[in-house]
Amino acid sequence: MWDYSEKVMDHYRNPRNVGSIDNADAVGVAGSLTCGDQLKIYLKIENNIVTDAKFQTFGCGSAVASSSILTEMIIGKTVDEVRKITNKDIADELGGLPPEKMHCSVMGYEALEDALKHYSADGYVDLDEILDEHYGKPEKKEKMVCTCFEVTENAIWDAIKVNGLKTVEEVTNYTKAGGACGKCKSAIQDIIDTYYNKQKTEIEKLTPTQWILKVNNVIETQISPELQKDGGDIELVDIKNKTIYVKLKGRCSGCKNSTMTLKNFAQKVLQDSLGTDVTVIEAE
């Protein structure tokens, strides 16, 4: 039995914004009924702000909870703000999801992405219909990696990039790819290897200034916000090659678990983003 947060259970038992919107300005779909999960999300947008959102989903409790919390997250936000939401944001807003259920948050992210892909300020636009009408051929299809769950190469690539996935098992938890017949597992491993080899090559090409900016960006966007939730914070002090010197602030500075925070959290996040040869040290 998986452990769920109180927020997950609340949104599962009392889902918000269930239903559809007539004359919606944007509609997105993710998943497939033949694969067990599907989500359809409807958006009403006025003056570039999402004024209403509703969903219809077929799936487990985590899928219902992820869809429900997503609608609450986007109502009142601008379209640009909504575009920045990731599956990690959805899972975090729920207080976390079991690894085996992370694919539910990914489905929410993909449905939202699909809705906004077809949206313009002039109203809902079906890109497929436009391509058929003007070019007489359908939009180019993405490469399908997992035919059992209809997971594309781009979907796997995005899941790896957003969530720092490093194993086939993690990819399966987040996307369901490889969770049935397993024939695509070698292809998934190839995608993982390609992603991290590409990332390593890109990092090696960075100038010293670009390296500092990249390190600081990871600290400010991935580490600092998490520490701030508990009244703490972190500040970049210095960088010497792959050794990063930081200073813990707020409640973190006097915490007896500060070493654990640095090594088990801050260093791990930086290694996941920048390479395993990164070391984090607390500046004196």
N, C-alpha and C positions, 0 to 999 in steps of 0.2 A: 504494500500500500504506500502511495506517495504522500508526502507531507505538503499540504497547501497552506498558504497564508490565509489569514482571516479575510483579507480583501478579495482573494480569489474566490473563496467560498461565498462571500456576500454577492459578488457580481454574477456568480453562477446561479445562486438561488433567487436573486432579485435583479436580473439583467435590465440595464437601462437602454432606452432608445431602440427597442425592438420594433421592426416593421419596415415599411418602405416609404418613399417620398414621391408623390406624384410630381411630374415635371421637374425631376431632380436636375441640378446643373452638372453633376458628375456622378457616374456610377462605375464601380470597380468590382471585379470578381477575382477570386483566387481559390485554388484548390479544385477538387473534382469529386462529384458524388460517387463516381466509380472507385475512387481511392479512399473514400471514407469521410472526408472533410471538405466542406466548401463554405465560403463566405462571400456575401454580396453586400456592399456598402453603398449607401446613397448620401450625397452631399447637397445641401442647399447653400449657395454662395451669393452674397450680396456685398457689393463694394469691396471685393477681394477678401471678405471675411466669411468664414464658415459659420452660418447662423443656425444650421440644424444638420444632424447626421443620424441616420438610422441604419440598422443592419438586419440581415437574415442569415442565419448560419445553421449548418447541419454538421454536428460533430460532438466531441466530448465536452465535459465541463470546462476544461481549460480553454477550449475554442470559444465557448460562450463568454467566459470571463474576459478573455483577450479582446474580443469584439466589443463587448460592453464598455470596458474601460477606455478603449480607443476612441469611441464616439465622444466620451466625456473629455478626453484629452484634446480633441480637435475643435470642438464647438467654442466659438469666440476667438479663435486664432486666425491670423491671416493665412492666405494660401502659401506664402513663402515660409512661414513658420511650420505649417503642417508638412511641407515637403521635407523638412529636416528631421522628422520623427523616424526613428528606427525601431526594429523589433526589440532591441535592447531596452529602449525607452519604455515600450509597452510592458515588458516583463518587469522592469524596475518599478513601474507605477503600480503593479500588482503586488509588489513585495517579493518578487521572484517567482520562478516556475521550476518544477523539477526538470533536470536535463532532458528526460525523455519526452517532455511536453513543450519544449521550446519551439517546436515547429508550429505551435498554435500562434505564438506571437509573430512568427515569420509570416504566417498566412495573413494576419492583420496588416502587417507592413506591405505585403505584396498587393492586397486588395486596395489599400490606400494609394499605392504607387500606380496601380492600374487606373484608378479613378482620375487621378490628377494628370495622367498621361493623355487622357482624352478630353481634358478640360481646357477651355480658353475663356477669356473674359466675355466673349460673345455668346457663350453657352456651351452645351455639351456637343462634342464633335466625335464622330465615329471614324477613326483614321482608316479602318479597313474599308469602309464604304467609299471614302474619298479616293483611296488607292485603286479600288476596283473601277470606280467611275472614270478616273482620269488616265489610268495606266493599263487597265484591263488585266491586272494580275494581283494576287494577294500579297500582303506584306510578307517580307522574308521571315521565315520561321526560324526560331532559335534552335540550337542543337539540343536534342533531348538526350539526357544522360541516363536517367532512371525512367524506363517506360512503365514500370509498375505503378509509380506514383506521379508520373508526368512531371518530373523535376528537370529543369533545363540547366545547361552549363552556367548560364549567367546567374541563375538563382543560387547555385552552389557557390559560385565565385563571390557573390554579394554577401552570403552568409559567413563565409570565411573572413572576408574583409571587415565586416561590421563587428563580428563576435570573436575574432581571433582563434577560430577553430583550427586544430592541428592534427586531428585524427579522423579516420573514416567514421568511427562510432559517434564522434561529436557532430559531424555533418549529418548523420542519420537522425540524431536527436533533434536537430534544428530544422531539417528539411524533409525528413522521411526517406530521402534517397538511399537506396541500398538496404531498406528495411524489409524487403519481401524476398525475391529470389536471390538477391545478392550478386547477380552477374555484373553489376555496374561498379562494384567496390574497387576494382583495379582502376577504372576510369576516374573515380572520385579521388583515389590516392594520387593519380597523375595530376589532377587539378590542384590538389593541395601542394604537391611538390613544385608545380609550375608557379603557383602564387608566391610561395616563400622564396624561391630562387629569384623571381623577378623583383621581389621586395628587397632582397639582399643586394642585388645588383644596383637598384636605384639608390639605396642608402650609401653604398660604396662610392657613388658618383657625387654625393653631396659635398658642397664646399663647407668649410668650418662654420660660416654664418648660417647656411641652410640647415646644418646639423643642429645648431643651437636652437633655431626656430622650431624645428621638428620636435626636439625633446621638450621644449617649453609648451608646445601645442598639446602634446600627450598629457603633460602634467596638468595644464589648465582645463582641458576638456574631459579627461577620463579619470584623473586621480583626485584633483582638488574638489570637484563637486561631490564625490562620495565622502570625503573626509568632512566636508562642510555640513553634511547631514547630521553629524554627531558633534558639531561645534568645534571641529578642528580644521586644519588647513595645511598646505605644504607650499614651500617657495623654493624655486631654483636659485642656487647660490653660485655654482661654478661647474664647469665641465672640462675634464682633461681626458681627451680621446674618448674611450667608452666608459669612463668612470664619471658618474654624475653625483655632484654634491648638492644636497638639499637641506632645508631647515623646516622642521615640523613646527606648526604654530597652533595657537588656541589650546583646546583641550588635549590635542595630540602631543604637545610639547612636554607636558608633565606626566604623560600616561606611562604606566609601568610596562605596557605592551608596545611601546614605541618601536622597539627593534623588530617586533613581529610585523607591525604595520609597514615598516620600511621594506623588509625582505619578502614577506608573504603577500603583500599587496602592491605597494608602489613599484618595487623592483620587478615583480611578475608582470604588471601591466606594461611597463617600459620594455621588458624583454619580449613580450608578445607583439609589441608594435615595432620595435627597433632591432631586435636580434638578441639571441641568448647570451652574447658576450658582454652585455651591458651590466654594470655593477652600480648599485646605489649606496651611497655613504652619507650619514648625517654629518653635516658640517658643524664644527665646534664654535 
